[in-house]
């Protein structure tokens, strides 16, 4: 396996740019599967978990290297003072430039391990802001205030704009260039490979108070290759056209 992309490390904390397909923590039933914490322990020794990312999600993930730093960062997460910024590509055109999605979430009794909107669920708040619109999709900045399981994915689906690929909360399991490129042609005896074959959600940045220096610190992570390629294709083949209110067509 390739070496972890370490974004920042000192004697107290370490942050990496997590690749897609890598677990944050050991699997309960398949402990031999590679995971971020295990790989960091091989490099740094003792590692403490303060938050996690889904297996398919990429981007910034922060760990503590001491018990004291762990306690401090845990407190910041519990008090919702850490600012988490995610970028996600969703289906459809989101019309509002900014929106607060305040929908309680609870476990989905019909689908083990998944969540659903429910009035009996826990209070859940996600702030979203449009970064870029395309003809069939939108690039969003998502800031979860609370930290429920699958919160961003469920909230986006609840407003009718699931992530462009999301087998659990959306409709597509992969996204092809042929979906948006007219007269798309393949070479003979070749199959089209998807631009995206996972949920396009990226933990773009994390802002927190350093547990020892007490200074505000922001750590950011570049987009992975599949998200970059998808955005490039959307910008070229799925251009958003906006019409003013005084334009009429008959």
ABEGO torsion letter per residue (X at the ends): XBBBBBABBBAABBBBBBBBGBBABBBAABAABBBAAAAAAAAAEBBBBABBBBAABBEBBBBBABAAAAAAAAAAAAAGABBBBBBBBBBEBBABABBBBBBBBBBBAABBGBBBBBAABBBBBBBBBBABBBAABBBBBBBBABBBBGAAAAAAAAAGBBBABBAAABABABBBAAAABBGBBBBBGBBBBBABABBBBBBABBBBBBAAAGBBBBBBBBBBAAAAAAAAAAAAABBBBBBBAABBBX
